[in-house]
Amino acid sequence: MKYVIALAALLLLPTTLVGQKTSALQDMVKTEQAFSKTAEDKNTRDAFMEFIADDGLLFRPGAVNGKKWMLEHPVPPSDKKPLLAWQPAFAGMAAAGDLGFTTGPWEFKNDIKDEQPSGYGHFVTMWKKQANGAWRFVLDLGISHPQSGGPQKLWQPPVVATKATHKSVDVASTKESLMLRDKAFSDAGVSQGLVKAFLEFASPDVRLYRSDHLPYVGRTAAEQALTTAKGNFVWIPIGSDVSQSGDLGYTHGTYEVTDATKTVIERGSYVRIWKDEGGWKVIMDVTSPLPK
């Protein structure tokens, strides 16, 4: 999301192992901040090429391999230096310290010398620790909205006292169960309606990201936003991943919205971040509609 904008013009999750886990969360946040600083010092494309995982996904508009897409779509020559600035303001980490997410406000200037930004929004980035111990992002998506989402300032996540151990899970089977959970959400939306299904599957502290609006935080705010949504939604999951501890994961896919005549009125991509709260619950839900 951050990169395409530049080209074009939570509550902390529980952690464990105080030393390792808190360090993993802070290291991830620092990596996101270094990512943003690299975009300022160099340019957005170089920053993305440096910090994206080899299998990392961007949405252009559907999910694509980010490195391959950027190599095939070089930045056009310009006498200006566009600036995409962003800062994490909220983050979460799995108990295993191997998978986490960051989110916060972004703003875009057509040229770094411009006084005022020409665009605003919020980003959502999934980060995964690589075999060499480095954090690289595996998925990046976001929304645009007409007003500032907050100041661009460095944020330090708080330290939380936690338990000393975590269990490990079979990642392959847990990924499959999360995909089935995502599909069950879609099926419930068809049979019960969007709002009722969302309330059943969402965490109390869920964050809902929809274009042209600041994020909705909490089930009450999300419910009010979804009540006004028009049409019937169908979600088709494409991929997923989970932490080794099985307490944090994400799904992504495509969606369609049809009206009473079954005419498609909107389609796009979505990302959901899930947390195990005695069962998988959505803690973040982001949609990115295709241009009409």
C-alpha positions in Angstrom: 0.0 0.0 0.0 2.7 2.5 1.0 4.7 1.9 -2.2 1.8 2.2 -4.7 0.7 5.5 -3.1 4.2 6.9 -3.6 4.2 5.8 -7.2 0.7 7.2 -7.8 1.2 10.7 -7.1 -4.0 -2.2 19.1 -3.7 -2.8 22.3 -0.7 -5.1 22.5 -1.1 -8.8 21.9 0.1 -10.9 24.8 3.7 -11.9 24.7 5.9 -14.4 26.6 9.5 -14.7 27.6 10.0 -11.1 28.9 13.5 -10.8 27.5 12.9 -12.5 24.2 9.3 -11.5 23.5 9.5 -7.9 24.5 12.7 -7.6 22.5 11.1 -9.2 19.5 8.2 -6.7 19.6 10.6 -3.8 20.0 12.9 -5.0 17.3 10.0 -5.3 14.9 8.8 -1.8 15.7 12.4 -0.4 15.2 12.6 -2.2 11.9 9.4 -0.6 10.7 10.8 2.8 11.8 14.1 2.1 10.0 12.0 1.1 6.9 10.3 4.6 7.0 13.6 6.4 7.5 15.2 4.6 4.6 12.3 5.8 2.4 13.0 9.4 3.5 16.8 9.1 3.1 16.7 7.2 -0.2 13.4 6.6 -1.8 10.3 4.5 -1.3 11.2 1.8 -3.9 14.7 1.2 -2.4 13.2 1.0 1.1 10.7 -1.6 -0.1 13.3 -3.6 -1.9 15.4 -3.7 1.3 12.8 -4.6 3.8 10.4 -6.9 1.9 10.8 -10.7 2.3 11.6 -12.7 -0.8 8.0 -14.0 -0.7 6.5 -10.8 0.5 3.1 -9.7 -0.9 2.0 -6.3 -2.2 -1.4 -5.6 -3.6 -1.3 -4.2 -7.2 -4.3 -4.4 -6.9 -4.4 -8.1 -6.3 -1.8 -9.9 -4.3 1.6 -10.2 -6.2 5.1 -11.0 -5.3 6.4 -7.6 -4.2 10.0 -7.9 -5.4 9.1 -9.2 -8.8 6.4 -6.5 -9.3 8.8 -3.7 -8.3 11.5 -5.0 -10.7 9.0 -5.1 -13.5 7.6 -1.6 -12.7 10.5 0.8 -12.3 9.8 4.3 -11.0 9.3 6.8 -13.9 11.9 9.6 -14.1 11.0 12.8 -12.3 12.5 16.1 -11.3 10.8 15.8 -7.9 11.5 13.6 -4.9 8.2 12.2 -3.6 8.0 11.5 0.1 5.9 8.8 1.6 6.2 9.1 5.4 4.7 6.7 8.0 5.2 5.6 11.6 3.9 2.6 13.6 1.5 3.6 16.4 0.2 0.2 17.4 1.7 -3.3 17.1 1.3 -6.9 18.2 3.6 -9.9 18.5 3.1 -13.7 18.6 4.2 -15.6 21.7 6.9 -17.3 19.7 8.4 -13.9 18.7 8.4 -14.9 15.0 5.3 -13.1 13.5 3.9 -9.7 14.3 2.2 -6.7 12.8 2.5 -2.9 12.8 0.0 -0.2 11.9 -0.1 3.5 12.0 -0.7 6.7 9.9 1.0 7.5 6.6 1.1 10.8 4.6 2.3 11.5 1.1 3.9 14.6 -0.4 4.4 15.0 -4.2 7.8 16.5 -3.4 9.7 16.4 -0.1 9.9 20.2 -0.2 6.1 20.6 -0.2 4.6 22.2 2.9 1.5 20.1 3.2 0.8 16.4 2.4 -1.4 15.6 -0.6 -2.7 12.4 0.9 -3.3 10.5 4.1 -4.1 7.1 5.3 -3.3 4.1 7.5 -1.0 1.1 6.7 -1.1 -2.5 8.0 2.1 -4.5 7.7 2.8 -8.1 8.7 6.3 -8.9 9.7 8.0 -12.3 9.9 11.4 -13.1 11.4 13.7 -14.7 8.7 16.1 -17.6 9.1 19.0 -15.1 9.7 17.1 -13.4 12.5 16.2 -10.3 10.5 12.6 -8.9 10.4 11.2 -8.6 6.9 7.6 -7.8 5.9 5.5 -10.5 4.2 2.4 -8.4 3.5 1.6 -4.7 3.2 -1.8 -3.2 2.7 -3.6 0.0 3.7 -6.3 2.5 3.3 -6.6 6.2 2.2 -8.7 8.8 4.0 -9.1 12.5 3.6 -7.7 13.6 7.0 -4.5 13.2 8.9 -4.3 10.0 10.9 -2.0 11.5 13.5 1.5 12.9 13.9 4.6 11.3 12.4 6.4 10.6 15.7 8.5 7.8 17.0 6.5 5.4 19.2 7.9 2.9 21.8 5.7 -0.1 22.6 5.2 -0.6 26.4 6.8 -3.5 28.2 4.4 -6.1 29.4 5.0 -8.7 32.1 4.3 -12.2 30.6 4.5 -15.9 31.1 7.7 -17.8 30.8 6.9 -20.3 28.1 4.8 -20.9 25.0 3.7 -24.0 23.2 4.6 -24.9 19.6 2.1 -26.0 17.0 2.1 -27.8 13.7 2.2 -24.8 11.5 0.9 -26.5 8.3 -2.2 -27.8 10.0 -2.8 -24.6 12.0 -2.6 -22.6 8.7 -5.2 -24.9 7.2 -7.5 -24.5 10.3 -7.2 -20.7 10.0 -8.2 -20.8 6.3 -11.2 -22.9 7.3 -12.1 -20.3 10.0 -11.8 -17.5 7.4 -14.1 -19.4 5.0 -16.6 -20.0 7.9 -16.7 -16.3 8.4 -17.6 -15.8 4.7 -20.2 -18.5 4.9 -21.7 -16.9 8.0 -21.8 -13.6 6.3 -23.9 -15.1 3.5 -26.3 -17.0 5.8 -26.5 -14.5 8.7 -25.6 -11.2 7.2 -22.4 -9.2 7.4 -22.9 -7.5 10.8 -24.1 -10.6 12.7 -21.2 -12.7 11.3 -18.6 -10.0 12.1 -19.8 -9.8 15.7 -19.5 -13.5 16.0 -16.0 -13.7 14.7 -14.4 -10.4 15.9 -12.4 -9.8 19.0 -13.9 -7.1 21.3 -10.8 -4.9 20.5 -11.1 -5.5 16.7 -9.9 -2.8 14.3 -11.8 -2.2 11.1 -10.0 -0.4 8.2 -12.2 0.9 5.3 -11.2 3.4 2.6 -12.2 7.1 3.1 -12.5 6.6 6.9 -10.2 6.7 9.9 -9.9 3.2 11.5 -12.8 2.0 13.5 -11.6 0.7 16.9 -13.6 -1.8 18.9 -16.6 -3.9 18.1 -19.2 -1.2 18.7 -17.5 1.2 16.3 -17.1 -1.6 13.7 -20.7 -2.6 14.1 -21.9 0.9 13.5 -19.7 1.2 10.4 -20.8 -2.2 8.9 -24.5 -1.5 9.5 -24.3 1.1 6.7 -22.5 -1.2 4.3 -24.6 -2.0 1.3 -24.8 -5.3 -0.6 -24.0 -8.9 0.0 -20.4 -9.7 0.7 -18.6 -12.9 -0.4 -15.0 -13.5 0.8 -12.6 -15.9 -0.9 -9.5 -16.7 1.1 -6.3 -17.3 -0.9 -3.5 -17.7 1.6 -2.6 -17.6 5.3 0.3 -17.9 7.7 0.5 -18.4 11.5 3.2 -18.1 14.2 5.0 -21.1 15.5 3.1 -20.6 18.8 -0.3 -20.7 17.0 -1.7 -17.6 18.7 -1.3 -15.1 15.8 -2.0 -15.5 12.1 -3.3 -13.7 9.1 -5.4 -14.5 6.0 -5.7 -12.7 2.7 -8.0 -13.1 -0.3 -10.5 -11.4 -2.6 -14.0 -10.3 -2.1 -17.1 -9.3 -4.1 -20.1 -7.2 -3.1 -23.4 -7.7 -5.1 -26.6 -5.8 -5.0 -30.2 -7.2 -4.9 -30.0 -8.1 -8.6 -26.7 -10.0 -8.0 -24.8 -7.3 -10.0 -21.2 -6.9 -8.7 -20.9 -3.4 -7.2 -17.5 -3.7 -5.6 -14.6 -6.1 -5.6 -11.2 -6.0 -4.1 -8.6 -7.6 -1.7 -8.8 -8.1 2.0 -6.4 -9.0 4.9 -7.5 -10.2 8.3 -5.2 -10.6 11.3 -6.4 -13.3 13.7 -5.6 -13.9 17.4 -6.3 -17.1 19.3 -8.7 -16.1 22.1 -9.9 -19.6 23.0 -10.6 -19.8 19.2 -9.5 -17.7 16.3 -10.9 -14.1 16.5 -10.4 -11.3 14.0 -8.4 -8.4 15.5 -7.9 -6.5 12.3 -9.9 -6.4 9.1 -8.7 -4.4 6.1 -10.3 -4.1 2.6 -8.8 -2.5 -0.5 -11.5 -2.1 -3.2 -10.5 -2.1 -6.9 -11.0 1.2 -8.7 -14.5 1.5 -10.1 
